[in-house]
Amino acid sequence: MQLSTSEARTGLAQRSLNAVFWGGAGALLRLALQLGAQIALARILGPQQYGVFAVGATVIGFSAFLSDIGLAYGLIQKPEVGADDIRFVFTWQIVLGLAVTALVYLTASPLAAFFGEARAAGVLRAMSLLCLLNALGATSLNLLRRRLDFKSIQFAQIVSYVVGYIACGLPLALAGAGYWALVAAWLIQSALNGLLLYRAAGHPLRPLAWYGQAIGQGRYALTVLATNLTNWLIGNIDRVVVARVFGSRDIGLYATLYNLLYNPSATLLGVVQPVFFSASSRITDDPQRVAQGYRTLIGALALFVLPPFACLAVLGDSFVPALYGPNWLAAAGLVAPLALAMPLFLLFGLTTPLLWTSGRPQREFLMQLPVALVWPGACVLAARGSLPAVAWTVLVLFVLRTGVVVRAASRAMGLVAADLWRAMRGGVAVALACAALAALVERALPAEQPALLHLLAGTLGGVVGWLAIVRSVRGAMTPDTLQLLHRLAPRLPRALRRFVDAIDQRHR
């Protein structure tokens, strides 16, 4: 029996919620593991060791875009995917992965010399294998995203992280392996993750170098590559500048704190963005429905994500020593600008699928190009001042970048600034109030109290403030966000379901 359009879309919404639920649950567990492992490794190794690893990670992050030019991501967007599509993508992923691995391996010494860190040459040679491993896993990953099978994705990521970083990386660090503990952990995690993803996807492996739709696939991939390279430039040029100007210790401080804030944001985006992309690709003929979904997402972002980052921005002086110890105190001045940049990063990431589903994916690249051209120069100028100056400059650039993309996507959906503000204003007000409460509570403690106690007190103030405001203040939550909570409520623990019911009664 063929489903009606409304029934099919209702089913799509339900599968999307299931995907977000499984992805979100797995992401929370993985974030807890990442946070614990990263803090432990940072305390054991210190900024200097992390700095050597950060140089290699920056290069590999760039190289990964060359080994995965977007062919596999195109599998999500295609209305129908056959065996030939998969075989073609997988074949060229292997070719590109091998080529980029060889390129990084052969250029390891001059790249290390560019950053002024000779030890990074050996790190780059070892980590070059990651280019091939990431390319091999991309086909399986994007097929599972297409199916909205985030349960399998999260299982693979959690198991591989536990084995790579906790079972292998931490013991190696304790044994005195230094930055090699991080290198080994990343390699093991990537290899196991790829194997588990393939086990879940089970796609054909037989090579196929050419087929009828190869040109179309290639064009889409080149557009994705251009966009991804622009995104890499915007997202990493600050670390290149810091490594080049300040040295390995400071890049260790900057990159470690940046990653601590970025990883939860990227994990959340990795769950929601593919779901939104996949779902919106199937309802492009209903722009009002797409616009409603977008308003719901940015409203939820403002209410649930912006407040914790705003609180963190005012707790930086206790956050860094409490988590990382006295060797990392110089990173405290970086917390506020980098924490405030993360919600903008998420807003940008939730907006770009709307440009891709509009049929003109090159728009994202063209709009970001002027910002990308300004970004390196701005970071170089800021580096003449100080490390915090670079971080604050990055925040300003994030504002510009996100504003450009949101404006274009809003025009495509027929939304005006007032529509966006109505969706976000409640969350923005809640975030400001929570940050103020967190700062007041934290500063009420005597200065001689341990940093961990200051951090816990400030965090408690922010959390209690958020719960009280959301539950009791009418207008803190938009109707779209409340409807989203109702859809998720049956999957929530009983205490959270009662909290949602209390909010509903207050907002009626």
C-alpha positions in Angstrom: 0.0 0.0 0.0 1.4 3.4 -1.0 1.5 6.1 1.7 0.0 9.5 1.1 2.3 12.5 1.1 1.2 13.6 4.6 1.7 10.1 5.9 5.1 9.8 4.3 6.1 13.1 5.8 4.8 12.2 9.2 6.9 9.0 9.0 9.9 11.0 7.9 9.5 13.3 10.9 9.3 10.3 13.2 12.4 8.7 11.8 14.2 12.0 12.0 13.3 12.2 15.7 14.4 8.7 16.2 17.7 9.5 14.6 18.2 12.6 16.7 17.3 10.6 19.8 19.8 7.8 19.2 22.4 10.3 17.9 21.9 12.6 20.9 22.0 9.8 23.4 25.2 8.3 21.9 26.7 11.8 21.6 26.2 12.5 25.3 27.9 9.3 26.3 30.7 9.9 23.8 31.1 13.5 25.1 31.4 12.3 28.6 34.1 9.9 27.6 35.9 12.5 25.5 35.8 15.0 28.3 37.2 12.6 30.8 39.9 11.2 28.5 41.0 14.7 27.2 41.3 16.2 30.7 43.3 13.2 31.9 45.6 13.2 28.9 46.1 17.0 29.1 47.0 16.8 32.8 49.5 13.9 32.1 51.1 15.4 29.0 51.0 19.2 29.4 50.8 22.0 26.8 54.2 21.2 25.2 53.4 17.6 24.3 49.9 18.6 23.1 51.4 21.3 21.0 53.5 18.9 18.9 50.4 16.7 18.4 48.3 19.8 17.5 50.7 20.7 14.6 50.2 17.2 13.1 46.4 17.3 13.7 46.1 20.7 11.9 47.8 19.3 8.8 45.8 16.1 8.9 42.6 18.0 9.2 43.4 19.8 6.0 44.5 16.6 4.2 41.3 14.8 5.2 39.3 17.2 2.9 41.5 16.2 0.0 41.1 12.5 0.6 37.3 12.9 1.1 36.4 15.5 -1.5 32.6 15.1 -1.0 31.8 12.1 -3.1 30.5 10.1 -0.1 28.6 13.1 1.2 26.7 13.2 -2.1 25.2 9.8 -1.3 23.0 11.5 1.3 21.6 14.0 -1.1 20.8 11.7 -4.0 17.1 10.8 -4.3 17.9 7.2 -5.1 21.2 5.4 -4.5 22.2 2.2 -6.3 25.1 -0.3 -6.1 27.0 1.5 -8.9 26.8 4.8 -7.0 28.3 3.2 -4.0 31.0 1.3 -5.8 32.0 4.4 -7.8 32.3 6.5 -4.6 34.1 3.8 -2.6 36.6 3.2 -5.4 37.6 6.9 -5.7 37.7 7.3 -1.9 40.4 4.6 -1.9 42.4 6.3 -4.7 42.2 9.7 -3.1 43.0 8.3 0.3 46.1 6.6 -0.9 47.3 9.7 -2.9 46.9 12.1 0.0 48.5 9.6 2.5 51.5 9.5 0.2 51.6 13.3 -0.2 51.5 13.9 3.6 54.2 11.3 4.2 56.6 12.7 1.6 56.1 16.3 2.7 56.3 15.7 6.4 59.7 17.3 6.9 59.1 20.6 5.1 55.7 20.9 6.8 57.3 20.5 10.2 60.0 23.0 9.3 57.2 25.5 8.3 55.8 25.3 11.9 59.3 25.4 13.4 58.7 22.0 15.2 61.1 19.3 14.0 59.4 16.6 16.1 56.2 17.0 14.1 57.8 15.3 11.1 57.6 11.9 12.6 54.1 12.6 13.9 53.0 13.6 10.4 54.4 10.5 8.8 52.6 8.2 11.3 49.4 10.2 11.1 49.4 10.3 7.3 47.6 6.9 7.4 44.6 8.6 8.9 43.9 10.1 5.4 43.4 6.6 4.0 41.4 5.4 7.1 39.1 8.4 7.0 38.5 8.0 3.2 37.8 4.3 3.6 35.1 4.9 6.3 33.4 7.8 4.5 31.2 5.7 2.3 29.8 3.6 5.2 29.3 6.6 7.4 27.3 8.6 4.8 25.2 5.6 3.8 24.2 5.1 7.5 23.4 8.8 7.7 21.2 8.5 4.7 19.3 5.7 6.4 19.2 7.8 9.6 20.8 4.9 11.3 22.5 6.9 14.0 22.3 4.0 16.5 25.0 2.2 14.5 27.0 5.3 14.0 27.1 6.1 17.7 27.9 2.5 18.6 30.9 2.5 16.3 32.2 5.9 17.5 31.8 5.1 21.2 33.4 1.6 21.0 36.3 2.9 18.9 36.9 5.9 21.2 36.9 3.7 24.3 39.4 1.3 22.7 41.6 4.0 21.1 41.8 6.7 23.7 40.9 5.1 27.0 42.2 1.5 26.6 45.3 2.5 24.6 46.0 6.2 24.8 45.8 6.7 28.5 48.1 3.8 29.4 50.6 4.9 26.8 50.6 8.5 28.2 51.1 7.1 31.8 54.0 5.0 30.5 55.8 8.2 29.2 55.0 7.9 25.5 54.3 11.7 25.3 52.6 12.9 22.2 52.9 9.4 20.6 50.1 8.3 23.0 47.8 10.7 21.2 49.0 9.6 17.8 48.5 5.9 18.5 45.0 6.6 20.1 43.8 8.4 17.0 45.0 5.8 14.6 43.5 2.9 16.6 40.2 4.8 17.0 39.9 5.6 13.3 40.7 2.1 12.1 38.2 0.4 14.5 35.5 3.0 13.7 35.8 2.4 10.0 35.5 -1.4 10.5 32.4 -1.1 12.7 30.8 1.4 10.3 31.4 -1.0 7.4 30.0 -3.9 9.4 26.7 -1.9 9.9 26.5 -0.5 6.3 27.6 -3.6 4.4 28.1 -1.9 1.1 29.6 -3.5 -2.0 33.4 -3.3 -2.3 34.0 -4.3 -6.0 35.8 -1.4 -7.8 34.0 0.8 -10.3 36.1 3.6 -11.9 33.4 5.1 -14.2 29.7 4.9 -14.8 26.9 7.0 -16.3 26.4 9.4 -13.5 30.1 9.9 -12.7 30.3 13.5 -14.1 27.3 14.6 -12.0 28.8 13.0 -8.9 32.1 14.6 -9.6 30.7 18.1 -10.0 28.8 17.8 -6.8 32.0 16.5 -5.1 34.1 19.4 -6.4 31.6 21.9 -5.0 31.7 20.1 -1.7 35.5 20.1 -1.8 35.7 23.9 -2.5 33.3 24.5 0.3 35.1 22.2 2.7 38.5 23.8 2.0 37.0 27.2 2.6 35.5 25.8 5.9 38.9 24.4 6.8 40.7 27.7 6.1 38.1 29.5 8.3 38.2 26.9 11.0 41.9 26.3 11.2 43.9 29.2 10.0 43.9 30.7 13.5 45.7 27.5 14.7 48.2 27.7 11.8 49.0 31.3 12.7 49.3 30.5 16.4 51.6 27.6 15.8 53.8 29.6 13.4 54.0 32.8 15.5 53.8 31.6 19.1 55.3 28.1 19.1 54.4 24.6 20.3 53.5 25.5 23.9 51.0 28.2 22.9 49.4 26.1 20.1 49.1 23.4 22.7 47.2 25.8 25.0 45.0 27.2 22.2 44.3 24.0 20.3 43.5 22.0 23.4 41.0 24.5 24.8 39.5 25.1 21.3 39.0 21.3 20.9 37.5 21.0 24.3 34.8 23.5 23.3 34.6 22.5 19.7 34.2 18.7 20.1 30.8 18.9 21.9 29.6 21.4 19.3 30.8 19.3 16.4 29.3 16.1 17.9 25.9 17.8 18.3 26.1 19.2 14.8 27.2 15.8 13.5 23.9 14.4 14.8 21.5 17.1 13.9 22.9 18.4 10.6 22.7 15.2 8.6 19.2 14.5 9.9 18.1 18.0 8.9 19.9 17.7 5.5 18.4 14.3 4.8 14.9 15.3 5.9 14.9 18.7 4.1 16.1 17.1 0.9 12.9 15.1 0.8 10.5 18.1 1.4 12.1 20.7 -0.8 8.7 21.2 -2.4 7.3 22.4 0.9 9.3 25.5 1.8 7.0 26.4 4.7 7.7 23.1 6.3 11.4 23.6 5.9 11.2 27.1 7.4 9.3 25.8 10.4 11.9 23.1 11.0 14.6 25.7 10.8 12.9 28.0 13.2 12.4 25.1 15.6 16.1 24.2 15.4 17.4 27.7 16.0 14.9 28.2 18.8 16.2 25.0 20.5 19.8 26.0 19.9 19.2 29.4 21.6 17.4 27.8 24.6 19.4 24.7 25.2 22.9 25.3 23.8 23.6 29.1 24.2 23.1 29.2 28.0 25.8 26.7 28.9 28.3 28.4 26.6 27.3 31.8 28.0 27.9 30.5 31.5 31.2 29.0 30.6 32.3 32.4 29.1 32.0 34.0 32.5 33.6 31.1 34.4 36.9 30.9 32.5 39.2 31.8 35.4 38.0 28.8 37.4 37.2 26.5 34.5 40.8 26.1 33.2 42.6 25.5 36.5 39.8 23.2 37.8 39.9 21.0 34.7 43.5 21.1 33.5 45.6 22.2 36.5 48.1 25.1 37.0 50.2 24.3 33.9 47.3 25.5 31.7 46.5 28.8 33.5 47.6 30.8 30.4 44.6 29.4 28.5 42.0 31.0 30.9 41.9 34.2 28.8 40.8 32.2 25.7 37.6 30.7 27.3 35.2 33.6 26.8 35.7 34.3 23.1 36.0 30.7 22.1 32.9 29.6 24.1 30.8 32.4 22.6 32.0 31.3 19.1 30.6 27.8 19.4 26.8 28.6 19.3 27.6 30.7 16.1 29.4 27.6 14.7 26.3 25.5 15.4 24.0 28.1 13.9 26.1 28.2 10.8 26.2 24.4 10.5 22.4 24.1 10.9 21.9 26.7 8.2 24.1 25.4 5.4 21.9 22.3 4.6 19.2 24.8 3.4 21.6 26.1 0.8 22.6 22.5 -0.3 18.9 21.4 -0.7 18.1 24.5 -2.7 19.8 23.0 -5.7 22.7 25.5 -5.6 25.3 24.1 -3.3 27.9 26.5 -4.7 26.2 29.4 -2.9 27.7 28.5 0.4 31.2 28.6 -1.1 30.7 31.9 -2.9 29.2 33.6 0.1 32.0 32.4 2.4 34.8 33.2 0.0 35.1 36.9 1.0 35.2 36.0 4.7 37.7 33.3 4.0 40.0 35.8 2.3 39.8 38.2 5.2 40.3 35.5 7.9 44.1 34.8 7.5 45.0 38.5 7.5 42.9 39.2 10.5 44.4 36.4 12.5 48.0 37.4 11.5 47.3 41.0 12.7 45.8 39.8 15.9 48.8 37.5 16.5 51.0 40.6 16.8 49.1 41.4 20.0 48.5 38.3 22.1 47.0 34.9 22.1 43.6 36.1 23.6 43.6 38.8 20.8 43.5 35.9 18.2 40.6 34.3 20.1 38.6 37.5 20.2 39.3 38.1 16.5 38.0 34.6 15.7 34.8 35.4 17.5 34.2 38.5 15.4 34.9 36.6 12.2 32.4 33.9 13.3 29.8 36.6 13.7 30.4 37.8 10.1 30.5 34.3 8.7 27.3 33.1 10.3 25.5 36.3 9.5 26.2 36.0 5.8 24.9 32.5 5.6 21.9 33.0 7.8 20.8 36.0 5.8 21.0 34.1 2.5 19.2 31.0 3.8 16.5 33.2 5.3 15.8 34.9 2.0 15.5 31.5 0.3 12.8 30.5 2.9 11.0 33.8 2.9 12.0 34.5 6.5 12.8 38.0 7.8 14.9 39.1 10.7 11.9 39.4 12.9 11.0 35.7 12.4 14.5 34.6 13.4 14.5 36.9 16.5 11.1 35.6 17.6 12.5 32.1 17.5 15.7 33.0 19.4 14.8 35.8 21.8 13.6 33.6 24.6 16.8 31.6 24.6 19.0 34.7 24.3 17.3 36.2 27.4 17.6 32.9 29.3 21.3 32.7 28.4 22.1 36.2 29.6 20.2 35.6 32.9 22.0 32.3 33.5 25.4 33.8 32.8 24.7 36.6 35.2 23.6 34.2 37.9 26.6 31.9 37.3 29.0 34.8 37.7 27.4 36.2 40.8 27.4 32.8 42.6 31.0 32.0 41.6 32.3 35.4 42.7 30.4 35.2 46.0 32.9 32.5 47.1 36.1 33.7 48.8 39.0 33.9 46.3 41.1 31.4 48.3 38.7 28.6 47.7 39.8 25.9 45.2 39.1 26.6 41.5 37.0 23.4 41.3 34.6 24.7 44.0 34.3 28.0 42.2 33.5 26.2 39.0 30.9 23.9 40.6 29.2 26.8 42.4 29.0 28.9 39.2 27.7 25.9 37.2 25.1 25.2 39.9 23.9 28.8 39.8 23.5 28.7 36.0 21.7 25.3 36.0 19.3 26.3 38.8 18.6 29.6 37.1 17.9 27.9 33.7 15.5 25.4 35.3 13.6 28.1 37.2 13.3 30.5 34.3 12.3 27.9 31.7 9.7 26.4 34.0 8.2 29.6 35.3 8.6 32.4 32.8 6.1 32.6 30.0 7.6 33.2 26.6 11.0 31.6 27.5 10.1 28.7 25.2 8.6 29.2 21.7 5.6 27.0 20.6 7.8 25.3 18.0 10.4 24.3 20.7 7.6 23.1 23.0 6.2 21.0 20.3 9.6 19.5 19.7 9.9 18.6 23.4 6.5 16.9 23.3 7.6 14.7 20.4 10.8 13.7 22.3 9.0 13.4 25.7 8.0 9.7 25.4 11.7 8.8 25.1 12.8 10.9 28.1 13.1 9.7 31.7 10.0 10.2 33.9 11.4 13.2 35.7 12.1 15.0 32.5 8.7 14.1 31.2 7.1 15.8 34.3 9.3 18.8 33.7 8.0 19.1 30.1 4.4 18.8 31.3 5.0 21.5 33.9 6.4 23.8 31.1 3.4 23.0 28.9 0.9 24.0 31.6 2.7 27.2 32.3 2.8 28.2 28.6 -0.8 27.5 27.9 
